[in-house]
Amino acid sequence: MGRMTSDLAAQLRGVSLRVTRPRLAVLAALRDHPHVDTDTVIALVRADHPRVSHQAVYDVLRALTAAGLVRRIQPAGATARYESRVGDNHHHVVCRSCGAIADVDCAVGHAPCLTAADDHDFVIDEAEVVYWGTCPDCATARTAQ
């Protein structure tokens, strides 16, 4: 077991999940390809493990999300995507043209964006901000026309 694989196995054990080949494969795919949809995760996993079923990948994504090792994001009108960057309450920027997604660190406060102007006495534990715009590739293509 390589160092990367043992790190992924340790993550699974850390949340009391059994270490299985499909779970390791999904975590590795998301580590290497953030912001991918379910079909892409399935294709990435099956490239190395062709016998892993679609349903197994769905089940793994659900279990990893419930355990907090994977974050499911779904900007308005977009397909759900998954990423393995969790725990830092970062945000995303989405291209209106091609749908590309990139991480955006929040620069406000110690726990980013968790201090609302008026919390209405809620105990806030997560903030979700989505920036919308045009990615550099689409902007370049648009000006070249």
N, C-alpha and C positions, 0 to 999 in steps of 0.2 A: 504494500500500500504506500503510494507516494505521499509526500508531505501535504500536497493540496487535498488529496483524498482523505488523509487522516484528520486534517482540519475540518473538512466537511462532516466526517464521522463524529468528531468531537462536538460539533454544533448540534447534530441530531441527538447525541447522548445528553447534551446539556439541557434539552427540553424533553427528556425522557421518551424519545422516539427510537424505535428499533432501527438499527443501521441496515438498510437494504440497498441492493443495486439500483432499483428505480429511484429511490430517494436521493442517493448520491448522484445519479445521473441528472436529475432535475436540478438539484442545487448547483452542480457544475455548469449546466447549461445557462442558468440564470446568472451565475457569477461571470461567465464569459460573454453573455448576450443580455444586458439589462433591457427592460421595457419591451419584451416580446409577448406576443399573444399565445394562446393555448396551442393553436396549430403549429406555430413555430417551435414551441417547447417540445411538442410531440415529435416533430421532424428532427430536431437536434438530438433528442434522447434516442430515437430509433436509428439514427445514423451509426451510433456505437452499439446499441442494444436492440436489434431488430425484433426481438421476441417480446418486448415490453408493449403491452396493449394500450390503446387509446384510453380505455377506462382506468388503467393503472396510473397513467399520467394525471388524469383528472383527479383521481383519489389522492395522489401524492401532493398535487398543488393545493387541494383543499386541506389536507393534514398539515402541510408546511405553513400555510397561511394561518390556520387556527393556532398553531404553535408559536407564531410570531417570527418564524425564520424567513418568511416570504411576505411581501406586501403586494396586494392586488390594487391596481390603480385603474380607474375608468373615467377619463375626462369625458365631459358631456358629448354625446353623439359619437363616441369612439368605442372601439372594441376593447374589452378588458385586457390589460397587460399585467405582467408580473415582473418583480424585481427582487433581488436578494439584499439590497441595501435597506436595512431596517433600523429603527431605534433612534434616528436622528431628526425625525420630523422635517425632512427636506421637502422641497416642492418640485414642480415640473413646469417646463415650457413646451408647448405643443405647436407644431407648424400647421396652420390652417390648410395649407396646400397639399403636403405629402403625408402628414400625420407623424412626422419624426418627433420623438420625445427626448428631452435632455433633463438632467437633474439641475436644480437650482438651490444653492444653499441660501438660507435666510440669514440676514445679518442683524436681525432685531432681537436683542435680549439673550440671556444665558440659555434658556430653553426656547429655541426659535419660535416666534409668533404665538406663544401660548399665553401671552398677556393681552387679553382683549380690552378694547376701550371700555366696554361695559359687559361683564360676564354674566349679568342677570342672576348672580349667585350660583351659577353652574361651576362644577369642578372640571376645568378644561384639561384634557390630557392629549389632545391632538388637534392640529390645525392643518387644513388642506387648502393650498393655494395653487391655482393653475393659471399660468401665463399663456396667452394665445398670441401668435404672431406668424411671421414667415421666416423659415430657416434660411441660412445664407445661400444654399444651393438653389432653392426656389426663387429667392430674390434675384440672384444672378441670372437665372433662366428668364425671369420676367423682364428684366432690363435688357436682355439680349434680343428680345423679340421685336 
